[in-house]
Amino acid sequence: MSTGRDPVLVAVDGTWGSTGAISFAADEAHRRGVALVVAHVAPAVVPFLPVLPMSEDEVASVGQQTLDDAASAVRERRPELDVSTLLRIGSRVRHLVELAETSSLVVLGRDLSVPLERVLTGSVSTRVTARAARPCVVVPAAWKALGPDEPRQVVAGLGSVHGADAVLSEAFSVAESTGAALRVMHTWHVPDAYGELILASRDGDALLATVRERFDALLAPWRSRHPQVDVALDVEPGRPVHVLMAASRGAERLVIGRTTPGSRSRGLGSLGLGSTAHALILSAPSPVVVVPHDEVAHDDELVLEERGHLVR
């Protein structure tokens, strides 16, 4: 079953960490009506035994078996899908970013490496998500699809009105096709005591009302185009990572955005990924969809916060 549109790409590594990603990718390709490409990138050098290195043929054989096992799991779950496999050897991040160019969505399993290693080097999932030109979704290993009678909710986290349309397009599309409710959230954190003093000198209720009005205006055309989607807007102060982490529990998925390479960015050395997105990718209980978008220049009409922090 394929419509000729760009396929969904799922990256597998042969470990339990890919289990949720394989299931999610099969369901997502079915929802979109596109083909599914199962990809595995084997390392060019395998740290096996210094005196007994693995040959290239052995590496390729193990890699192909990894792909065959994953493809079998997909066909068992969604036998109607058009499924193909692709083996590459070399840098996982480089190859997956290249393959993303011809994919509608890249599905990645959550890395199971030790936390310190992830902090120091960055996981494959965070580095691919930070660089890929197409949306990526990072799926917990233990992910299970919601049952037919379970309530469905998609959560969209917006750091600003700028660049929000890319996130809303993805979130509304999923909510509409799955019958899920959509919860749009904006939250911000005052980073220090001086900021709190400034905020205390202003009318907090009026400030909150102004922010909510801006997001209501942003949502108005989307609500008109998707009248069947039940939309709720939450605007509240708090640490974005904590608020979104809690909101994602039990959610169909969490959708957030990131700026594309070349845009102004902050974060843990991951191009275009801020600390909030980085933490959610590694720890959120639901799949996290990260949608790339260009950073729109501010018109300065109302810039109350940027990436979760009060700026004026």
Secondary structure as GFF3:
##gff-version 3
##sequence-region A 1 312
A	DSSP	beta_strand	8	11	.	.	.	ID=ss1
A	DSSP	three_ten_helix	16	18	.	.	.	ID=ss2
A	DSSP	alpha_helix	19	32	.	.	.	ID=ss3
A	DSSP	beta_strand	36	42	.	.	.	ID=ss4
A	DSSP	alpha_helix	56	77	.	.	.	ID=ss5
A	DSSP	beta_strand	83	89	.	.	.	ID=ss6
A	DSSP	alpha_helix	92	100	.	.	.	ID=ss7
A	DSSP	beta_strand	105	109	.	.	.	ID=ss8
A	DSSP	alpha_helix	115	121	.	.	.	ID=ss9
A	DSSP	alpha_helix	124	131	.	.	.	ID=ss10
A	DSSP	beta_strand	136	139	.	.	.	ID=ss11
A	DSSP	beta_strand	153	157	.	.	.	ID=ss12
A	DSSP	alpha_helix	164	178	.	.	.	ID=ss13
A	DSSP	beta_strand	181	188	.	.	.	ID=ss14
A	DSSP	alpha_helix	193	200	.	.	.	ID=ss15
A	DSSP	alpha_helix	204	225	.	.	.	ID=ss16
A	DSSP	beta_strand	231	237	.	.	.	ID=ss17
A	DSSP	alpha_helix	240	247	.	.	.	ID=ss18
A	DSSP	beta_strand	253	259	.	.	.	ID=ss19
A	DSSP	alpha_helix	275	283	.	.	.	ID=ss20
A	DSSP	beta_strand	288	293	.	.	.	ID=ss21
A	DSSP	beta_strand	305	306	.	.	.	ID=ss22
A	DSSP	beta_strand	309	310	.	.	.	ID=ss23
###
